[in-house]
């Protein structure tokens, strides 16, 4: 591997633009070599302040131009499969934003393609594993200091949703993070998902039932529930409470300055995921770069992406039926080891 990663960032939308600036200004051992977007003007604008970087409309053009030895995929999920397979053909280290792909069948194709290489090249962008509070909670689970983990209670609240955010996207774009967090914290696969639809907010757009209550069970019987509320208005909040045999742990509660001024008291709520998890994204990308330079990955694998895609499929079916739906998984390949969540990520 070269001294620095020369990264092609595929997708220059909100997440891609954020990663471009992160790689350019805060990450060591990597540089932005190319930005790829079907909107070529947007790709050019994204590299306006990055000397030597090039803009391309397709990944194939960028790869033919040469000088690239890693890829960050930040396009919408339905475009991931092709981008992943193209990068795997070149044996590039890849950081792929969630989801790996939008469905289990296409995610399995990616897993099979990576297996043919005989080593892990894909790290999936589940950034919560790199958040300091989630990492601390994971450490408490693994240490056994508080006994066995028994239950998880998760809150995932957004102020509002963009146009076109469907009912299914509550599962596929939001609860997908909880599926990964639960697998990470427990080190187990999720075996079933149930979705309960109660009273809907008048703030939810037509065709979207919000909030929803998602009930989850793991292999050993750990129970988890998720309140997914994507039109909560007040701001962005992600929090988890863990119930152990010998204690309770809360993470994600309000933090920061507590002000008393002009007859009022309180603090500020983060407006979006960028502010809440900005530091986690920095750690995630730096960890990926450091691992890629060693020929490894530094976080969630393609298997983790496939397993969460299977959870999402079960969740969407549960939305429609109200029934408890089993999560169907293929046999886990030896390449990805034994534990569901990974012990050191």
N, C-alpha and C positions, 0 to 999 in steps of 0.2 A: 504494500500500500504506500502511496506517496506520503510525503511529510504532512501535507494538508489535504483534507477532503475538498475536492472541487465539486460543489453541489449544484445539481440542476433542481430547481424548485418548480414543480409542475402544478400550476394553478396560482393566479395572482389576485384572487379575491381576498376577503377579509382575513381568513386564516393564513393563506399563502403570503400575503403582504406582511403580516405580523412575523411570520417565520423568516422572510427575506431580511427584514430589519434586524431581527434577533441574530441571525447568522452573521450579518455584516457588522454589527456594533457590539455584541456582547459575548459571542461564542468564540472560544480559542480552538485552533486546529482545523478550522474550516473556512471556506470562502464561497460566496455565491458566484458560480461560473456562468450560469444560464438561468433564465426564467422563461417558462413555457406557458402560454395561454392562447386559447383560440382567438381572444381579443388581443391582437398584437400590440395595439396602442396601449392597452393596460399593462402588458408585459414590459413595454419600453418605459412606461412611467414608473414601474416598480424598481427599475435599475438605474433611474436617472442619476442617483448619487453614488453609484457603485462602479468605479473605474474597472474596465476590462470585462465586465459581465455582458452577456449577449442575450437578446430577446428572440424567441422563436414561437411559431404558431403551433408546432407539433413536437413531441418528444423525439420522433424519428429524425427530424431535421437537426435537433440539438445533438443527438448521439452521433450522427454522421459528421458533424462539425468537429467532434473530438474534444479532448480536454476535460471530460467529465468522468468522475469516478465514484459518484454517490448521487442518490436521488431522494428528495422530499416530495411526497405526494399529498397535495392539499386541494385537490379538485372535489366536486361533489361525489358522494359515494358511488353513484351508478357508473362513474368513469374509472373507478379504481382498478377493476380487474385487468383491463387492457394495459394500463400504466404499470401495474405490478408485473405482469407477464413479460412486458418489454424490458423492464429493468432486470428481472431475473435472468433473461436470456443473455444479458451482458454481465451477469454475476456481480451486480452492484449492491452495496449496502443500501438499504432502503428504510426511511422513516415514513410510514404511511398513517396519515390522520385517520381516526375512526370514522366510519366502520372500515374494516378490512375490505369487505364488499357488502352489498345490501342484503344478501341472502346466503344461506348455508351452502347451497350447491355450488355457487361460484367461489365462495370462500374455500371450499374443499379443493377446487381445481387449483387454487393458488397454493394451498398446502402441499398438494401432490407435486406441483412444479418445483417448489422449494426442496422437497424431499429428494428429487432427482439430482439436485446440486450436492446433496450430502452434508449440508451445513445450513445453519440458520442465517438468513440475510435480511429478514423483514422484522422490524420493530414497529408495533402498532401504537398509535398516539393516544393511549389512555393516560392522560397527564396526572390524574389524581394519585397514581402510585408514587409520584415524585413530589407531592405536596407534603410539607413538613408534618402537619397534623395527622394525615392518613398514614404516613410512614411511622409516626410514633405509635399510633393505634395498632398497626401491623406488628410492630415490635413487641407490644404488650401481649398480643395474641400468641405470638411464637414463643415468648419467654415462659408462658404459663404462670406468670406472677399473680394473676387474678383468677387462676383456675381456668376451667373450660369456658370458651365463648358459647353462649346459649342463644342469644337473639340479637338482631340488628334492626334499628329503626332509622330509616333514612328520609330526609326531606330534600326535595329538589324543586326549587321555585325560581321561575323567571318572571321578569316584569311584564312581558308580552311576547307575542310571536310574530314573525314576519309573514307577509302575505303568502298563502299557499301552504302553510304549515298544517298538515293533515292530522287527523286523529291517530293514524298509524305512526306518525313521526314522534308523538309523545313517547312511544316505545323505542323506535329505531334511532332517534336522534338524541333523546334525553335519558330515558331509563337504561339505555345501553351502558352508560357510565356506571350506574348502580350494579348492573349485572357484573361488570368487570371488577368493581370494588369488592363486591361480595365474594367473588371467586378468589380475589387477591387476599382478602383478610382471612378467609377460612381455609385456603389452600385446597378447596374441594370444588367439584363440578356442581352446578345447579341441576336439580332433577325435575322440578316442576314450577310452573308459573300460573297464577290466577289473577284476573283483573276484575275489580269491582267498580261499577259506575254508579255513583250516588247523585247528589244534587249538583247540577252544573252551574258554573258562574255565568252571569249575564254578560261578562266581559269576553267570554270565549267567542270566536268567530263562528259563523255558520258551518256545520259539519264537524265541529270539534267539540268533544265532551271533555270538559276540564273543570275541576281536577279529577284524577283517578287514583285508586288505591291498588297497588300491586303487591301480591303476596307470593313469597318465594321460599323454597325449601332446598337445602343442600343434601349431599350424600349422607352425612352423619345425622341429619335431622335439625341442623341449625335453621331457625326460622328468621326470615327477614321481611320487612314490609317497607314499601316506598310510597310516600305521598308525592305524586308528580303534579305540579300546579304551575302551568306555564303562562298564565295570565294573572299573576299575583299582584301586579301593579306597583308594589312598594319598592322593588329592586330585585337583586339576584342573591339567592341564598342556597347554599349546599351544606348540609349538616348530617351527622350520623351519631346515633347513640348506640353504644354496645353494652349489652347486659352479660356480665360474667358471673361465675359461681360466687366470686368473692368481691364484686364491685361493679360499678357503673362508670362508663367513660363517655364523655360528650366531646365531640370535635365540630368545628365549623360555626361556633357561636360568634355573635357580633364581637368585633375587636376594634382596636384603634382608639383614637382620642375620645374621651367622654367630656363633653363641654357643658358648662352652665353659663348661659349668656342671655341677656335681654328677656329674662323671665321664663326661659325654657331650658330644658336639660336633654342630653342625649348625644348620639353620634351619627355617623353616616353609614349607609348600607351600600355595598358595592353595586354598581349599575349593571355589570355584565360579567361573563366568565373571564374576560381578558384581565380585569382588575383582580378578581378573586384568585385566579390561578396563574397570574403572570409569572411569579417566581417559580412555580412548578414547571411551567413551560420551559423556562430557562434551564432548570436542572435537567429536565427530560432531554432537551436537545443536546446539551453539553455531554450528558451521559451517553447518548447515542453516538456522538462524534468520537468520544474517547474509546468506546467499545469498537466502533467501526474501524478505527485505526489499528486495533488489535486483531481485526478479522472476526469480531464477535457482535452480538447484539447486547443492549444494556437494559432491556425492559420487556414488556409484553410481546409475545411471539405471534407468528401466524396462527398457531393453534389457539391462542387466546382470542384472536380475531374471529376465527371460525366458531369457537364455542359460544362467544357472545352473539354471533349472528344466529346460531341455533336457538339461543334464549329469546332473542327478539322475535323469531318466527313463532315460538310458543306463546310469547306475550301478545302478539297481534291476533293469533287465533283465540286466545283467552279473552281479549277485548270483545271479539265478535260473539263468542258463545257464552261467556260468563262461567265457563267450566274450568276446573283445574286441568292444565295441559302438561303432559310429560315433555321434557326436553329430549330430543332425539340426537344422539351424537354417534359418529363413527368411532371405531377403535382408535385410540390415541397412538400415533406413530412413535417409535422409540426415540426419534430425533428430538422430541420435545420433552423428554423426561417424564417423571411420575406425578409431580405436584401440579395442581391446577393453576395456582396463582404465581408460583415461583417464590423462592425463599428470600432472595436478596434484592428484589426490585422495589 
